[in-house]
Structures are given as C-alpha cells and as structure tokens.
Amino acid sequence: MANKLLNDARQNKKDEFYTQLSDIENELRHYKEHFRGKTVLCNCDDPRVSNFFHYFAYQFEALGLKRLITTCYKNQTPDLFSQHDCERAISLVYDGDKNGNRVPDPEEIGIHPLQGDGDFRSAECIELLMQADIVVTNPPFSLFRQYVAQLMRFDKKFIIVGNQNAITYKEIFPLIMDNKVWLGYGFKGGAAHFISNYEDTASAGDHRAGMIRVSGVVWFTNLEIKKRNEELILFRNYSPEEYPKYFNYDAIEVGRVENIPCDYAGEMGVPLTFLDKYNPHQFEIVGQSLDLADMTVVKKRLGKSGGGPRFYLEQDGNLRRLYERIVIRRRKPA
Ligand SMILES: C[S@@+](CC[C@H](N)C(=O)[O-])C[C@H]1O[C@@H](n2cnc3c(N)ncnc32)[C@H](O)[C@@H]1O
C-alpha cells in the first residue's frame, strides 16, 4: 500500500495518527549530542497523549534539555484522537525534574491556555517556535509543505516524520539538493505502524490492533548524523549494456542503489531510496526526473504526453516509463 495512506492524509486531511514511543526512541538515539542545553518544541502534539512529549519529558535530564514546550491543536481534553472540537488549545512547558524523583510530575508541568486553536502558523505558536532550538514532531501531512517552509523561515533545527513522496515536492526537493534537509535513519523497512482509529488495509501478517501500517514513511532532519559521512561501498563496473541511457535525458539508469557503478563519472538516475544512503561528500545531487525529463521527445514519439515528467528507457523499440528518479554524480573519481 505504498504511500497510499499518507497521500490520502494529504488529500483528505486525515492527519490523526500517532507515532509510537519505540519509533521515536529508535530515531532519536542517533541525535542525543544535539540536545544538551536546548529548548525542544513539539508543536503538533497533544502533550497529554503524545509520545514525543513522553520521550522528552522522561529523557529530560539524560539529554540535558533546557526546556520542553508542546502545543496541541483544537483540543483541550486528553483524548488521544483529537475531535478538533475546541477553538482554544493549550501549551505545556516542562523545565525538568524539581523534586528529585526523575519523573515529570503533573505539578512540575506548566499548563498555559492558548488564545487560539494551536495552529502551528498562528502568531502565538510562532512565538513559541522562536524560543525553540530544535523542533521534533510528526506534523500533519496535509500541511507538510507549509510546515517545513515555516521551519526554514525561522532557521530551526528539526527532526520530523514525513511521507517519502514529499522528497519530490517542488518546495522540498531543492532543500535536499542544497543539503539543507536530509533523511534521518528511518523506520524499519521504510514502513511504520501508527496508533490510529483509521481503517487499516495492511495484510493480515502486518496488521496490528489499533494501528495503521504506512509504507514510504521517513524522518526528515537538518541535524548532523553519522550516517551522512558513511560512504556507500560500490563494487559494480559500468558497461553501456548494463546501464542504458534514458531516452529523454542524458544519464544512465541505475535501478537499484547497490548497483551504482564505481567507475562512472557522468550523471546517473537512481531511485528515491538512494537518499537513505546519501553522503554529500561522495555524491552530488543534480536534480530529479520530475524537473529534468524532456517530455517533448516522449510526446513526439508516443503522440501523447504519457503523464507527468519521468525518465523513459527504450527497450525493444518500446518506451518504458520509470518511477521517479534522482540524478546524481560522483564527487570523487573512482
Ligand atoms: C500525524 S498527527 C501526529 C500527532 C503527533 N505528533 C504524534 O506523532 O503522535 C498530526 C497532528 O497534527 C495536528 N494538526 C493538524 N493541523 C494542525 C495545525 N494546523 N497546527 C498544529 N497541529 C495540527 C493534528 O491534530 C494531529 O494531532
């Protein structure tokens, strides 16, 4: 069900699914050194039910945080599934353990009513954003573009969950190309189970009660992580037979990341999953097929546009339309 749920979320504004604590722990263990002395904001999180709040409140001292702020959206009651029935929301502020029991007790958490509904774009939420050093959350997928644009405008560090398809958005891809945003460590197998009461269409083996399984889900970040410095080990050699050029762009097709040839200096088209292994010292990102594909030659050949811009391969006299590709080039000679 590749990406379908998250795409649906964007189209139908079905934004109510919640991240599991284990998934948050798995990702955030790679960023621990970034949090010392920092204010963290979780600005799409009902603090009373959010596992993001839970994680940071319980790890407050271990991470050496300065402050934790969370806000919720159109909600004041501590229900997991927000009904969006309240035009006022709340923010919570936690400054760490005061009574020495190393647990965030209710009396240690400051509850502040907001003037408005807690929309991350509201003036009062932007005020909180300005106090933050690092923003960590799973934002509404339907507003992902606006969400990231706001983080960039206020020059914030972040670790956020998103749909893999967002990589290709015209607002997001340039940030990835310019090394302003990259992918985090991610979810096992590129899929995650979120706590939700939406209908789950996962196969029986993947179904978990009270959850939806979503594939093609990733973490986006602009915090330095070790894997960005790890080089992809390449062992294949280039040959024109094994790596044909596209019909409508001057680059070779590399259908699997592990098959990137070690001795090819020109442009290569690779699947989006390449970004999981992307080391900016090893490769340069040239663009994506959505922007680079020459569709006029395709139209001329097929007599029709054949859908949105994509690369095509010519095989046995026919044109084969490929999935979205990222075009890369090696930085270092082999
Ligand atoms: C995908 S859910 C994730 C919730 C939580 N961050 C988590 O992972 O457990 C996105 C959340 O954003 C909230 N939301 C929707 N629109 C919002 C907005 N304009 N401003 C702030 N939050 C919003 C939704 O109510 C929902 O709780």
The ligand as a Gaussian input file, in Angstrom:
#p B3LYP/6-31G(d) Opt

LIG

0 1
 C        0.133000      12.884000      12.130000
 S       -0.571000      13.553000      13.623000
 C        0.756000      13.291000      14.697000
 C        0.486000      13.620000      16.113000
 C        1.712000      13.530000      16.996000
 N        2.726000      14.469000      16.546000
 C        2.270000      12.139000      17.036000
 O        3.076000      11.780000      16.185000
 O        1.891000      11.361000      17.901000
 C       -0.547000      15.293000      13.252000
 C       -1.136000      16.133000      14.348000
 O       -1.128000      17.498000      13.905000
 C       -2.334000      18.115000      14.342000
 N       -2.629000      19.249000      13.469000
 C       -3.397000      19.290000      12.368000
 N       -3.400000      20.528000      11.837000
 C       -2.609000      21.297000      12.626000
 C       -2.237000      22.656000      12.609000
 N       -2.671000      23.477000      11.655000
 N       -1.412000      23.109000      13.575000
 C       -0.951000      22.265000      14.550000
 N       -1.278000      20.971000      14.602000
 C       -2.103000      20.479000      13.665000
 C       -3.380000      17.017000      14.266000
 O       -4.451000      17.284000      15.126000
 C       -2.581000      15.786000      14.675000
 O       -2.682000      15.554000      16.050000

